[in-house]
Amino acid sequence: MRGHISAHAVCTAIRDDIVSGALAPGSRLIEEILAARYGVSRVPVREALRTLQSEGFVTTRHHAGACVAEPTEQEAADLLDIRALLEPLGAARAAARRSPAHLKVLRGLVRLGRERARHGNPADLQQLDDWFHETLAQAVGSPSLTALLTQLRRKIEWMYTVEPPARAGESWEEHGAVLDAVARGDADRARALMAAHVERSLPVYRLRRPLKTEVRDPKPPVNTVRVRP
């Protein structure tokens, strides 16, 4: 029934449609239309749009209201830099705080990833890679850090497409090494291995669509008028 779906569920649905491109960058987000699209009242839609604005997926324009954000190339590049800082931190935290349940899931994913890499199925590998990193994010023992890592990966997915890696087998061996360090509780090694893994993965990322070029304010004119003393 309308109105019985939570704002969190509506937020997830809108975010998924933004990430997939179903709601294109720059398009207006009209509460009434979104409410009809997701079968809810306007109240959870309004709450969801506020959340998505705080996450950077939505922006508000004068006379236009809420719109899908239009990230710049610089913002996209910054995301990969932030990933290089946060994911090693997440791996270190996971090494200190992971549960037996997290380790069980991670081991299963690494086993499947290695198997799929041998048989070459890019679609499966990408999904397994996402699950591995999402599970590792869940294992950090901090809701705020988990939320940051998850949001970061969704924004990267929104702005970038990942080409099938030529070194899929090596990538899953790196996942396995990170998992071994996490399982042993070796935070320093988990951090170092994840940093190296993130660095090696950079060449597979390509911008999904043309992004806005950041427009910088022109330099102010230099006052060349000489003032007599």
URJO-V662086 format. One line per field, one symbol per residue. phi: phi as a letter, one per 40 degrees, with the letter a starting at -180 (. if undefined). A space follows every 50 residues. Layout:
phi: ???
This chain:
phi: .cgcccccccccccdcccccgcbcdgccbcdccccccbgbcccccccccc cccccgcbbbbcgbgcbccbccccccccccccdcccccccccccccbcbd cccccccccccccccccccgbdcccccccdccccccccccgadccdcccc cccccccccbbbcdccbdccccccdcccddccccgccccccccccccccc cdcccbdcadbcccccccccccccccbcc
